């Protein structure tokens, strides 16, 4: 896989998307192999891919002082170059950007989705929520990862479509998950990125293997990390949950009436709760009552 | 805030314009004309549903809603209703028939 990426084009599938990655940089190719090695690798020729991605060194004079990397998607460079050490995080951010700006065949909610016993829990992302930390803890303790970043729903459906990618952890969460889930495969820590220190948790192999299995909406849980607080579920009016989902969607407004009816279906199918937590063991026990 | 009891309010082009989701004691409405989604309380919903069905004078609308709320349709209630209608008007959901605000 790494050799394929370095040699020219690596074509692979994550959930509903097929992508081609071109890069002659060794570091991101090695990490793609290590962290996405369970994904289905496709023949580069003859595929109709959703995204054509490239990581390359920009041809600016700055490269003689400090090597940089730029992300290219469909020939466009949506971001400013970053230090070459940030190539893999840039690839992950770039793929997020590609999906969020083009995959309008789905309603895309900015949320993690996990599943157990056929019941999917949507965890919308809000700053300071601890969503990724909680998601990483759950998927290494019996829950299936559908996504850490995208709640993908086909219009009119109440089923979440898996998109099992790496879970990016930031700052203190990195060591927290290393200690809490030592079985988690993690990439290196990228220090002082634009989002602070970042490390990526590999999607569990079982979640990748089941990437074609959708999961039915059962809960919408708004996590909120609050230091020192006992884990507990609190009520939230479904109307308020509805509005929160609308405002944290990548493409709700683009979807128009289909976005509204899809969110309405999800809310009808789900119990909605706030979840305050600080301790991962406690909150995992609480989540097990949902499954 | 002053309001003439005879002023008339309406919803323009109401047929098929709104998608509703009634949840608990509040409702979410999608306005296909603006593409906006709004969270409305029960009184706003009742006002909207009546204005969707046809024009209402402030006096008549206040009378119906006051009955629903089991409260007198006095000046204070009408003033609250005007404030509500102006909020709904700011959201582009309802309008004064004579174009005033």
Interface residues (C-beta under 8 A of the other chain):
Chain A: X237 X238 X239 X240 X242 X243 X246 X252 X253 X256 X257 X260 X261 X264 X267
Chain B: X19 X21 X23 X24 X25 X26 X27 X28 X30 X32 X35 X37 X39
